[in-house]
Amino acid sequence: MKVRPLHDRIIVSRLEEGEQKVGGIIIPDTAKEKPQQGKVIAVGDGKFKDDGKRQALDVKDGDTILFGKYSGQEIKIDGEDYLIMREDEVLAVLKSK
């Protein structure tokens, strides 16, 4: 990736959910909600604390995360859609089994 987020920001690629069905009715793409899960693509170096040292981020490249419905800002890089958000907007890191 050609972009490196600053400080405590991260770049996230939304994970696409499967086709949603409600009572046998297929919901069109325009009515689907955006997924609230994503994969971390890039992380910043962390924000500066009062003593001048950087505080490392808890998330790292490749983590799968959960975030709020209205978290982050949508950006487009090389024709792909991503979210850029602060680390404190991340609700949880999902662990693989």
N, C-alpha and C positions, 0 to 999 in steps of 0.2 A: 504494500500500500504506500502511496506517495504522501499521505497525510499523517502527521503525528499530532494528536491532541495535546493541548497545554494543561499543565497543573493537574487538577483532579478530574479531568474530563476523560470520557471513554467514547469510543465509536462502536456502535452495535449494529449488527445485521439482524433484522427480524427473522424469526423462524416461521415458515409458512405452515399453517395448520391444514389438516385434511378437509375434505368436503363436508360441510355441515348439513345435517338433515334433522328436521323437526317433524316428528309424526309422519314420516314418509315423504315429506315435502322437501325438495332440494332448495336451499337458500341461494339466491344469485350472489355473485361476487360483490355487487354494489351494496348489498344489505349486510354483508359479513362485517364483523368487528375486526379491527386489526389485532394481530396476535400480541400478547404481552410477554412473550418470551423472545430471547435473542441470544446470539453468539457474539462475544466480545471480539472485535477485530483488532483494535489498537487501544493502548492506554497511555495516559500522560505520565510524567515523572512523579507526580504527587504535589500537594500544596505545601507551601512554607509554613512552618509553625512560628510562634513568637520568638523562639531562640535562633531562628535563621536556618534551621535544619529542615529537610524535606520529610514529610510523613508519607511513607510508602502506601500504595493502594492495596486494598484487600482483594480486588479482582485482577485477573491477568488475562492475557491473550488466550483465546480458546475456551474460556469459561462460558457456560450456558447460564443465563440469568433471567430472573423475573423482574419486571418493572411495572410501574403504574400506567394506567390507560393514557394519561396525558403527559407522560414524562418525555423529556428531551425535545430536541429540534430536529426536524427532518432535513436531511441534506442529500445531495446527489454528487457522487464521485465516480468518474469514468462511466457514467450512464447507469450506475447502480444506486438504489435508494438505501440510505443508512440513517441511523439516529445518532446524534451526539448529545451526551448528557453528563451531568456531574455524577460522581460515584455515590453521593448520598441519595440519589434518586433510585438506586438499585435496591430492591426489596429483599432478594435472596439469590444465592448461587446454588444451582442445582447440581447435585453429585450424580455421576453415572453409577450404575449398579455393577 
